[in-house]
Amino acid sequence: MLDLSAVDTLREVAEQGSLSAAARTLHYTQPAISRRIAQLEREVGQPLLIRSRRGVYLTTAGELVVAHGEALRLRLLRMETELAEIAGGTRLTARIGAFPSAFVGLVPELLRRLRKHAPSAELMLVRCGHDDALVRLRRAEIDIALVFSRSNLEGRQPDLIRVEIAREPMLALLPRGHRFARRRKVDLATLARERWIVGAADDPSSVIVAACRAAGFEPEIAFRTDDALATQSLVAAGLGVSLSSPWLQEMLRDDVVLRQLSDPVPTREISAVAATPTSPAAELLLELARTSALDH
């Protein structure tokens, strides 16, 4: 029987691209990581990593071990959940916090997958921004939060577990009658004289403001709102322009358009976050997020 913790180490090495980076993330020494991988390779009977000057990569066998290891983990989590329900006569309660636009597609997809693993789970949904979500996690008011931030911004926080779900390219949101609405791509710098509708004031979530500054201008902020419908309405009325993620396409009004941005395209990183120690619901949701990136 393979050691699942060793499989976790292998997965982390592959994700980080080096033994030293994985050692820092897992709080081990590099020799300890090397020994765990070597032992796992002995148990499997074949190499699991390809080492090169550009980093380390999984072999075909390594990919197979990681994939099956994650499947086994999910099965074990499901077993623990069902055993807890039998022993306590209670149902799993999952309390999920998320940013507003996540309720368009991300949250429903995560809940659909949760229902497959815990059909009787009781659900509570909370709408919250980045900073509010972290406060609620640390107060144990929610089990897991879906948050977004500027790409590569987040630092390691020892009391939180963070699983990246996606990196989304931002799109320009313009009135249909805008002078650039017919363009296939829009250079962000050409929107420097526009008024802007931006989202949360939380620093990690200030994707739009950061993108404008990176393009060489300070945006003139007309309105702040986290409501995707309100943002579209304000843009449609000609009161400003904005940036949005591809998720908005699923609920886009006829009088606004989404257009790709020219390189460098600003991105936002979407993560599932839980506080330690994790609850059974958080463990299951984190694994669902980790093992199958949400399609969008």
N, C-alpha and C positions, 0 to 999 in steps of 0.2 A: 504494500500500500504506500503510495507516494505521500510525502509530507506536504500538506497543503500550504504550510507556511513557507516552505522552500519554493513552491510554485509561485507564491506571492512575490518572493524575492526575485525569481526569474522574470516575472511580469514587470516588476519595478525597474529592473536593469534594462529591459527592452524599451520601456517607456522613457526612461531617462537617457538612454543612449550610451551609458558608460557605467562601469562598476563603481567608480568613485562617486558619481552623482547619486546613484542608488544608495550607496553607503551613507551619504549625508542625509538623504530623505528618510531612510529607515533607522538612522542613529546606530549604525554598526560601523566597524572598521572595514576597510576594503579587503584585507585578507580574510575576514570572517565571511564576507559576501562571496569571495572566490571559493572558499571551502564549501559553502552551502551549494553553490552551483555545481562544483566538481562532484559532490556527493550525489546530487540529483542526476547528473550525467551518468555516474556509475550505476545508479539504480535503473535508469532508462536503458543504458547500454549503448548510447550514441550521443554525439555532440548536440547541444541545445543552443549554443551561441556561435556566431561567426564574429571573430575579432578582427578589426581592421584599423587603419590609421584614422579613419573618419568616425569610429565608434564601434559599438557592438550591435548585432542584429540576431534575431531569432532564426534558427534553421527551420526547415519544414517540421522536424520533430519538435522543436521548441514551440512553434506555433500551435501544434497539436496538444502539447502538454498544457500550455496556458489556457487554451480554449476549453479543454475537458476539465481542468482544475476549476475554472470559473463556473462551469455547469454544475460540478459537484458542490461547490460552495452554495450556490443557489438552492440546490436540493436540500442541503443540510439546514439552511435558514428556513426553508419552507417546513421541514420536519419540526424544527424547534418551535416555530409559530403554531403549528397544529397541535403539538404536544402541550404547549402552554394553554391553548384554548380548551383542550380536553381536561387538563389538570385543574384549571381555575374556573371552568364553566363560563369563561368570558371570551369576548371577541377581541381581535387585534384592533387597536385604535391608532389610526395614522393621522397626525396633525401636520398639514403641509402649508407652508407659507411660500408665496411667490410674488414676483413683480407683476403688475397688471396685465401686460401683453402676453405673459406666459399662459394665461387662462384661455388664449385663443387656440393653442395647439399643444404646447409642452405639457401642461398639467393634465389635460384629458388623455394624452397618450400615456403618461406615467401612470395614471389611475387605471387605464385599461390593462396595462401590464400587471399592476398590483392585484387587480381582481382575479387574474389567472392564478396567482400564487396564494392569495388569501381572499377567497370569494366572500367571506363573511365580515371582512374588515369594515369597521366603522370609520368614516372619514370626516375630517374637519378641515376646511380650506380657509386660509387667511391671506388677504391681500396686503403686501407690505414691501417696502423698498429695501435696498441693500442694508443700510445701517440698522433700520428697525428690525429686519430679519435676524441679524446677528444678536441683537439685544434679546429678542424673543427666544432664540435658541439657547442662549446662556441662562435664561430664566426658566428653561424647560417648558415654555408655553407652546412650542411647536417641536416636532420631531426632526423635521428636515425643511430646508429652505432652498428654493431655486432663486439664484441671484445672478446679476450680470455686472460686469465691470469692464473698464478699459483693458484691452489685451495686455497680458504680462505685468499687470499692476500689482496683483495680490501677492503679499508676502506670507510666509509660513506663520500660522497662529497655532501654538501648541494645543490649545483647548478645542480646536475645530478640525474636522475632517472635511476635505474639499475634493470633490470628484468633478473633473471637467466634463461637460456634456457636449459642448459645441463651441466653435468660433465662427461667429456670423459676420459676413461683410455688410457694412452699412450701405444703405441706398438713399438717394435724394428723394424727398417727398415734396412734390411741387403741385401747384394748381394746374389743371388741364390746359388752361389758357396761358401758362407761363411761357416766356420766350425760349426757354430751354426744354420745354416739355416734349418736343419732337426729336430731341437728340437721343442717340443710343447711350452715350456716356456723357456725364457732366463733370467738369473740373471744379472741385470744391472751391477753389480760389475765386472763380468767377461769380460766386454767390456772396462775396464779401460785403456788398452793399445792401444785401437783403436784411429784413427783420426776421428773427428766428423764434420758433416755438421749440423750447427745450424741455427735457424731462426733469428727473429728480435732482435736487440740489446736493445729494450725497456725493462726496468727492469721487469715490470709486465708480459711481454710475454716470458721471458727467461726461459721457462719451461724445456728445455733440459739441460741447464747448471745447473739449480737448482736441477734437478733430479740426475744428475751425482754427484754433491757435496753431496747430501743426501745419495748417495750410497757409499761415502767415497773417491771419487777421483775428481781431477780437469781435465775436458776434454781438450784434445789437439784439438783446433779448426782449421780445415783445410779450411773451407769455411763458409760464412754466406750468406744465401739466403732465401727469403720468397716464392720463386716459387716452388710449389710442383713438377712440371715436372723437373725443374733443379736439385732439391734435388735427385729425383729418378735417373736421369742420372748420377750424380756424384757418388751415391752409387753403381749403376750398373757397373760403370767403376772401382770400387774398390778403390775409392779415399777417402772413409770414410764410417761411419755408421751414423744413425740418429734415432730419435724417431718421430713418427707420430700418428695421430688420426685415429680412425676407418673409417672416411670419405674417406681416401685415397684408401680404397679397391675398390671404384667405378671407379678408374682410374689407377689401379696398373699395372705397366709394367710386362712382363713375366720374366724379368731377375732380379727382386728383390722380396723379401718376407717380409711379416709382421708377427711378432711373439709376442705372449703375454709375458709380463714381470712378473717375480715372485714378490710376495708380499715383501715389500709394493709397490703397483703399483702407479707411479706418475700420477696425473690427471691434467687436465686443465678445468677451468670453463669458459663456453661460456655465454655471457650476451648480452642483447639488452640494449643500453644506449641512453638516450635522455637528452637534456638540458632543464632546466626550465626557463621561461614558455614554455610549449610544444606547438608545432604546431598541427593543426588537423591531419596531416599525422602521426606525431609522436605518438599522442594519439592512433590512430587506430592501428599502427604497434606494439606499446607496449602491447596493449590489445590482439592482435593476438598472440604475443609471450607469454604473461602471461597465457592465458586461454587454450592454446593447445601447449604444448611443442613440438617442431619440431621433427618429427620422423626421426631417422637416425640409 
